[in-house]
Amino acid sequence: MSKQIIKSKYFIYKIIKTISSTLNVKMIDIIKTYLPLSVMLSNNIRKKLYYQNNNQLPYIIGITGSVAVGKSTIANILKILFNWLCHSVELITTDSFLYSNKILIKKQLMQRKGFP
């Protein structure tokens, strides 16, 4: 095995280990689920950009689900893996634009929490 392959495998291992410890996700889950998913999506992104001849075109991935099911965790895992795969990533989460409880109470909107 070449030194370059060994270095890249070690680098991937370090990334997976960092994700696992930072986001409290099992390494096996990252290896079996999120790594293949990120590679598949990355290949799809490259194909879209190739066919459109436009490297400035955004590629939007939406993650939906109920409260506290892991949407932010998945998004953060994919962001780290996409950065490793040389894609620029921005996360836009509902936490970025929802009002805090203090503001909801002040505006008498607490009964509508989650719908600004």
Backbone bond lengths (Angstrom), bond angles and torsions (degrees), N, CA, C in turn:
res aa  C-N    CA-C-N  psi(-1)  N-CA   C-N-CA  omega(-1)  CA-C   N-CA-C  phi
1 M - - - 1.443 - - 1.529 108.29 -
2 S 1.335 115.81 135.29 1.462 119.22 -177.12 1.530 111.06 -73.31
3 K 1.317 114.68 159.12 1.467 119.95 179.46 1.521 110.96 -63.46
4 Q 1.331 116.69 -35.00 1.463 120.25 -179.67 1.527 111.29 -64.39
5 I 1.319 117.92 -42.15 1.465 122.08 178.28 1.519 110.23 -64.95
6 I 1.330 116.10 -42.98 1.471 120.19 178.56 1.519 110.27 -61.93
7 K 1.341 117.22 -43.49 1.468 120.97 178.66 1.520 111.15 -62.76
8 S 1.343 117.53 -43.23 1.460 119.45 -178.75 1.525 111.37 -68.47
9 K 1.337 118.36 -36.69 1.464 120.62 176.51 1.525 110.50 -65.78
10 Y 1.311 116.67 -39.29 1.462 120.45 177.54 1.526 109.98 -65.55
11 F 1.318 116.43 -40.86 1.459 121.47 179.76 1.536 110.30 -63.10
12 I 1.324 117.29 -44.55 1.461 121.53 177.38 1.533 110.04 -61.79
13 Y 1.333 116.25 -42.96 1.462 120.72 177.97 1.532 110.59 -58.88
14 K 1.328 117.03 -43.52 1.470 120.99 -179.91 1.529 110.99 -63.57
15 I 1.333 116.66 -40.76 1.461 120.58 178.50 1.524 110.24 -63.07
16 I 1.317 116.63 -47.67 1.465 121.76 -179.15 1.524 110.63 -63.03
17 K 1.314 116.51 -41.61 1.470 120.41 178.93 1.534 110.72 -64.54
18 T 1.321 117.00 -40.39 1.469 121.34 178.24 1.525 110.73 -63.82
19 I 1.339 116.58 -46.18 1.463 120.49 177.97 1.524 109.76 -59.30
20 S 1.313 116.45 -46.86 1.456 121.79 -177.82 1.519 111.98 -58.26
21 S 1.317 116.18 -47.71 1.467 119.08 -176.94 1.526 112.02 -75.32
22 T 1.322 117.88 -35.73 1.458 121.18 -177.87 1.524 111.99 -72.73
23 L 1.334 116.34 -44.90 1.465 120.58 -174.58 1.522 113.64 -101.70
24 N 1.326 116.94 4.37 1.464 122.56 177.60 1.530 112.00 56.99
25 V 1.335 114.79 51.75 1.464 122.15 178.22 1.520 107.23 -122.27
26 K 1.326 116.86 139.08 1.464 120.18 -179.86 1.523 110.90 -63.49
27 M 1.315 115.88 138.64 1.466 121.00 179.69 1.520 111.43 -58.60
28 I 1.318 117.21 -38.10 1.467 120.75 -178.73 1.527 110.84 -63.81
29 D 1.344 116.61 -35.55 1.469 120.14 177.38 1.530 111.00 -66.39
30 I 1.314 115.76 -39.62 1.468 119.82 178.29 1.523 109.85 -64.68
31 I 1.330 116.27 -45.10 1.464 121.08 -177.18 1.524 111.43 -67.38
32 K 1.328 117.09 -43.41 1.469 120.23 -174.48 1.529 113.55 -84.17
33 T 1.324 117.99 -26.96 1.462 119.86 -173.98 1.527 112.90 -114.52
34 Y 1.325 116.51 -60.76 1.460 119.92 -169.37 1.528 113.86 -75.15
35 L 1.307 118.09 -36.19 1.465 120.50 178.29 1.532 110.96 -64.76
36 P 1.347 119.29 -50.59 1.468 118.61 176.93 1.537 112.81 -61.84
37 L 1.338 116.67 -37.85 1.462 120.34 178.55 1.525 110.73 -62.23
38 S 1.327 116.65 -44.57 1.463 119.93 -179.03 1.529 111.33 -66.27
39 V 1.320 117.62 -36.99 1.470 120.46 178.05 1.530 109.92 -67.58
40 M 1.333 117.31 -43.15 1.464 120.94 178.47 1.533 110.95 -61.35
41 L 1.325 117.08 -46.95 1.459 120.69 178.68 1.529 111.15 -64.49
42 S 1.321 116.58 -39.86 1.462 120.82 178.73 1.525 111.23 -61.09
43 N 1.328 116.29 -43.26 1.467 120.04 177.40 1.524 111.06 -62.99
44 N 1.327 116.31 -39.90 1.458 120.77 177.79 1.531 111.08 -63.74
45 I 1.324 116.22 -42.14 1.467 121.00 178.37 1.526 109.78 -61.30
46 R 1.319 117.03 -46.84 1.469 120.58 -179.66 1.535 111.29 -60.68
47 K 1.334 117.08 -41.34 1.469 120.69 178.78 1.521 110.63 -63.47
48 K 1.332 117.12 -45.25 1.467 120.72 179.58 1.515 110.57 -60.37
49 L 1.339 116.76 -45.27 1.457 119.94 -179.40 1.516 110.85 -66.21
50 Y 1.334 117.49 -36.87 1.461 121.50 179.39 1.526 110.48 -64.85
51 Y 1.331 116.52 -47.18 1.461 119.85 -178.29 1.525 112.63 -69.58
52 Q 1.322 117.18 -28.12 1.462 120.73 -178.26 1.533 111.39 -91.27
53 N 1.333 117.56 -8.92 1.471 122.12 -178.93 1.524 112.15 51.31
54 N 1.310 116.48 39.71 1.458 119.77 -177.73 1.518 108.96 -146.26
55 N 1.320 116.25 105.05 1.462 120.01 -179.30 1.524 113.02 -78.06
56 Q 1.338 117.64 -5.53 1.453 120.58 -179.55 1.528 112.59 -93.56
57 L 1.307 117.54 -5.04 1.451 122.27 -177.28 1.528 110.68 -69.78
58 P 1.338 117.91 125.49 1.470 118.53 178.77 1.524 111.19 -74.63
59 Y 1.294 115.19 150.16 1.462 123.07 175.57 1.515 105.65 -120.51
60 I 1.309 116.75 115.42 1.460 121.07 -172.92 1.525 110.20 -105.09
61 I 1.319 115.30 130.16 1.462 122.20 176.82 1.522 107.06 -117.68
62 G 1.313 116.78 122.11 1.457 121.24 178.10 1.517 110.73 -102.22
63 I 1.307 116.13 135.44 1.467 121.48 177.33 1.520 106.74 -120.19
64 T 1.326 116.39 120.41 1.457 119.96 -178.00 1.520 109.74 -118.80
65 G 1.303 114.57 164.89 1.452 120.34 177.81 1.508 110.75 158.65
66 S 1.291 115.35 174.22 1.453 122.11 -178.74 1.530 110.71 -72.26
67 V 1.302 115.39 176.76 1.459 122.25 179.97 1.527 109.74 -65.63
68 A 1.321 116.97 135.65 1.468 124.46 171.94 1.527 114.11 61.52
69 V 1.344 117.47 37.75 1.467 119.94 177.53 1.526 112.55 -102.87
70 G 1.338 117.15 -6.22 1.457 120.15 176.51 1.516 115.08 111.44
71 K 1.328 117.73 16.88 1.472 120.46 179.78 1.524 111.50 -59.30
72 S 1.309 117.02 -46.81 1.468 120.86 -179.16 1.524 110.84 -66.53
73 T 1.321 117.13 -37.61 1.468 120.62 178.15 1.517 110.39 -62.96
74 I 1.329 116.71 -47.65 1.468 120.47 178.85 1.528 109.99 -61.28
75 A 1.320 116.69 -44.37 1.469 120.55 -179.87 1.527 110.85 -60.53
76 N 1.327 116.69 -42.30 1.470 120.11 179.38 1.525 112.06 -67.37
77 I 1.327 117.01 -38.73 1.470 120.35 176.75 1.515 109.61 -62.13
78 L 1.334 116.46 -48.72 1.467 120.07 -179.52 1.525 111.58 -63.33
79 K 1.329 116.82 -37.16 1.470 119.61 178.07 1.527 110.71 -60.35
80 I 1.317 116.86 -46.46 1.468 120.58 -179.99 1.530 110.40 -63.13
81 L 1.336 116.08 -45.52 1.467 119.41 -179.37 1.527 111.72 -67.20
82 F 1.331 117.52 -38.71 1.470 119.82 177.82 1.527 111.04 -65.99
83 N 1.318 117.07 -38.97 1.468 119.09 176.32 1.522 110.60 -60.67
84 W 1.327 115.86 -38.76 1.467 120.39 176.82 1.525 110.32 -65.35
85 L 1.338 116.93 -33.96 1.466 121.58 179.68 1.541 111.99 -86.30
86 C 1.332 116.09 14.15 1.477 123.07 174.34 1.520 113.81 70.74
87 H 1.306 117.59 38.54 1.463 121.61 173.28 1.518 108.22 -116.15
88 S 1.319 115.56 140.04 1.455 120.88 174.43 1.531 107.79 -82.83
89 V 1.328 116.80 130.54 1.464 120.86 -174.49 1.518 110.27 -128.83
90 E 1.325 115.32 138.06 1.458 122.22 172.06 1.519 107.71 -124.59
91 L 1.314 116.97 133.72 1.464 121.12 176.40 1.518 109.08 -100.53
92 I 1.319 114.95 132.22 1.463 120.74 173.94 1.524 105.46 -121.83
93 T 1.309 115.75 109.79 1.462 120.35 -176.12 1.516 110.15 -111.53
94 T 1.313 116.47 158.67 1.461 119.38 177.03 1.526 110.58 -63.15
95 D 1.318 117.21 -28.06 1.462 120.36 177.38 1.527 111.13 -61.94
96 S 1.325 116.74 -21.77 1.462 120.63 -178.48 1.519 112.84 -76.57
97 F 1.332 117.91 -19.44 1.457 117.53 -177.20 1.528 115.31 -132.68
98 L 1.316 118.37 4.81 1.458 120.10 175.89 1.528 110.02 -84.68
99 Y 1.308 116.08 149.24 1.454 120.70 177.56 1.526 111.02 -72.57
100 S 1.318 116.45 150.06 1.462 120.71 174.12 1.526 109.29 -72.84
101 N 1.332 117.20 163.05 1.465 121.23 178.38 1.523 111.24 -57.18
102 K 1.326 116.78 -38.63 1.471 121.53 -178.94 1.532 110.62 -60.08
103 I 1.318 116.24 -45.11 1.466 120.24 -179.93 1.532 110.60 -70.48
104 L 1.335 116.99 -39.17 1.468 120.11 178.14 1.518 111.24 -60.56
105 I 1.333 117.23 -41.78 1.468 121.23 178.72 1.522 109.70 -65.95
106 K 1.324 116.62 -44.82 1.465 121.60 -179.04 1.534 110.96 -61.12
107 K 1.327 117.63 -39.24 1.464 121.81 -179.24 1.526 112.59 -89.77
108 Q 1.345 116.41 5.63 1.460 123.42 -178.97 1.536 111.24 55.52
109 L 1.308 115.45 45.46 1.458 121.83 -179.52 1.525 112.40 -118.73
110 M 1.320 118.28 11.44 1.459 121.19 -174.70 1.528 111.79 -57.68
111 Q 1.344 117.46 -33.36 1.459 120.62 -179.52 1.525 111.68 -68.37
112 R 1.336 116.91 -14.98 1.462 121.14 179.81 1.544 110.82 -108.16
113 K 1.311 117.06 22.45 1.458 121.09 -176.10 1.529 110.88 -50.49
114 G 1.331 114.96 131.44 1.455 121.05 -178.69 1.509 112.88 96.89
115 F 1.326 117.29 -7.57 1.460 120.97 179.04 1.528 108.78 -128.97
116 P 1.351 117.86 85.33 1.467 120.40 -174.19 1.529 113.01 -64.69
